[in-house]
């Protein structure tokens, strides 16, 4: 986990990934929101490495279900470094060990479940790790 006092050391790298996430999907957060959540320990930032090479990052939040109060780990943002051109991230290289680590993070905080929302295209990478529970539709008025 990147400690809040060390965010500056990786923030330029993270901003690049956040730009890509926002290009690919309609996100309602600003980069400043993400920074503030990590800085004030409302979210946790993890950067994956293969030796010195960065593979990507993910950001989690410990949240509670609104009615039951059950704690769960929310994978808020996950981004993998592109390997084929500018926009084609190969998250398979990032997912295996990362999902095991995310499981350990959930256990550490006492969460029994992990949730993640994302674009439909993520389902091909997540199907062996997650069971789809619902789809969110949005419409501007």
C-alpha positions, 0 to 999 in steps of 0.5 A, a space after each residue: 500500500 502506498 502510504 498517504 505521505 508517499 503519494 507524491 512519489 507515484 502520483 504522476 504515474 497514477 494520474 496517467 492511469 486515471 486519465 485512461 480510465 476516464 477516457 474509457 468509461 463515464 466516471 463521476 470522480 475527478 482526479 482530485 477526489 481520488 487523491 483526497 480519498 487516498 491522502 485522508 485514508 478513505 481509500 488505499 492505493 496499491 501499485 503493482 510491480 514486476 521488478 522495477 517495472 510498474 504493471 498498474 495500480 488499484 484503489 480500494 475502499 472499506 465500505 458498509 452495506 447500507 442496510 445490513 451494515 456488513 463490511 465489504 471491500 470495494 475495488 474502486 479503480 483498477 488500471 493495468 499498464 498498456 502492453 499493445 499500443 496506447 490503449 490495450 491493457 493486458 490485465 491478465 498479467 496483472 490479475 492473478 496475483 493481484 486478486 489473491 492480494 485483494 482477497 488478503 486485503 479483504 480478510 485483513 479488514 474483516 470483510 467477507 465480500 469484495 465488490 467491483 463495478 466496471 465496464 462490460 468488457 471487464 467481464 472477460 477478465 473477472 469471470 473467474 474471480 467475480 459473480 455478476 450480481 447486477 448491472 447498473 444502467 444510467 441515463 442523462 435527463 
